[in-house]
């Protein structure tokens, strides 16, 4: 285990990390770009999807209240590391889930879902995050993602949400899509 220290959105964090986790030596610049564009408010229900060591969920818990924040990851090491980091950073009341995307996560009604998906591989993980994430948001809820790739994410988010706001921050694309209706914007693209 390695310990990294960082200040994120005014929160001083001390995070344990390990070589098998994403960005083990520092808080990822893409994650910082996404967080810089996120708007948090007390009481918001937030999901850190693909939480890694937990930095996004811990920051959200400090801003929104730990009882309102869920962290999930498919990697047991990530979930256990995020659990320890939440405890060490004073937000032990977050909910953690070992889940492959949304498969083992029952929670819904989120105001904000944040994700830095694995975009170096194929798009199947991100596709599931976007399609299933839409259904887990409240009407008016937002999905935020950060990647180095623009076009596929832009097109997919528009097909599902009907629109997307894109910001380029520090060499990354930060996407923000709002759920405005009960059904996908382009129902012909929907697969069961």
N, C-alpha and C positions, 0 to 999 in steps of 0.2 A: 504494500500500500504506500502511496505517495500522498502528501498533504499539500494542497495549493491554497493560497490565500488570495482573495480578490474582493474588490468593492464593486458591487453591481447595483445600479439604481439607488445608490446611497446606503446599501446594506453591506456591512463588512462580513464576509463569509470565510469560513475555514472548511475546506472540502477534502474528504478522503477520496482518492481515486485509485485505479489499478490499471495495469498495462492492457488488460482485456477490454477495458471500457473505452468509449468514444472520447477523444481529446484528453488523454490521461495526464498531460503535463501542464495544462492551463485551461481556463474557461474558453471555449471555442469562440472565435470572432463572429461567426455566423449567428451563434446563440446570442451573443451580446448585441448584434445588429437587430435581431428580432425583438429582444427585450427592450431596446431603445425605442422601438415603434409601438410597443404594447401600452395600453391604458388600463391600469388596475384601479379598482375601487373597493372599499370595504364591503364585504358581503357577497361579492361576485363568486359564482361557482366556476372553478377553473380546473382544467385537466392539462397536465404535462404529459403528453403522449410520446412515448419513447424517451423516458426521463434520464437515462444514463445515470450519472452520479447524483442527479436531483437538483441542479442549480436553478432551473426554471421554476420548478414547483416550490422550492424553498423561498425564492424571491416572491412568488405569487402568494405564498402563505403569509409572509411578513406584511404584504400589502392588503390582502383580502381577508385574512383570518384563516388560521390553520384548519379549522373545521370545514372550510369551504373548498379545500384543494385536494385533488386526486393526482397521484403520480403512477404511471404504469410503464412497464417495459417487458419485453419477451425474454430478457436475460436475467436469470436468478441473481447473478453477481451484481447487476445494475440495481435491482430492487433492494437487495440487502445493503448495498453501499448507500443508496438514496435514503433508506430507513435510518442508517447510522448518521448520515449527514443531517437529516431533518432533526434528529435528537440533539446532535452536537450544536446545531444552529438555532435551537430554541423553538422549533415547531414540530414537536413529536406527535401532534394531533392530526397530521395529514393522513389521508388514506392512501395506502400503497397497494398495488395489484400486480401480480405476475400475469401478464396477458399478452398474447400475440395480437397486436392491434387492439380491436375491440372484442375479440372472441371470448375472453374470460372476464370481461369488464361489464357489469350490469348497469352501472351508473349512467344517468342521462340528465337532460335539463341543464346543460352547461351554458354559461354566458360566454366563456372563452376557452378554446382549445388551442394550445401552443405546441408546435412540433418542429424539430429539425430532423426531417426524415433521412433515411439512408439513400441519398440521391446519386451515389456513385455506381449503384447497381441498376437493375431494371426498375421499372416504375410500378411493379405490382404492390409493393408495400405502401408507397405514396397513394396509389389509386384507392386502396382499401381505407387508408387514413382519411382521404377526402370524402369518399362516398359514405362510409359509415359515420364519419365525424359529422357530416351534414345532419344525419338522423339523430345524433346525440345532443345537438344544440337546441336551445330555446329559439323561438322566433325572435329575431333581433340579435341572436348570439353570433359570435365571430370565430372563424378559424384562421389562425395565423401560422404560416410556415416560412422557413427560410431555406434557400438552396442557392447553388451557383448556376443552376439551369433555369431558363426563363420560359421558353415557348410551351413545352409540354404542360407545365404547371399552370400557366396562364390559361391555356385552352381547356384543361380539365376543370379548373375552378369555375370558369365561365359556364361550361356545360352543366355543371352541377348546381352552382349557386346563382347563375345569371349575371355575374359580374365579379370583378376582383380589382382591388387597389394594389398596385405594385410600387414599392420604393426600392431604389438601389442604395444600399448603405454599406460602405467599406468593402465593396467588391462582391456583395451578396444581394440576392433578390429577396425581399421580404414581401410576402403575399398576405393580404387580408381580405377575406370573403365573409359576407354577412348573410345569414339565413333569413330571407325575407318571406318565404312561403313554406307551406307544408310539404310540397313535392319538389323534386329536382326541376331545375329550369328547363332542361332538355330531356324529357321523359324517354325519348327514343334511344338515348345513350345509356339508360339505366339497365343494369343486369341484375337479376335476382341473386 
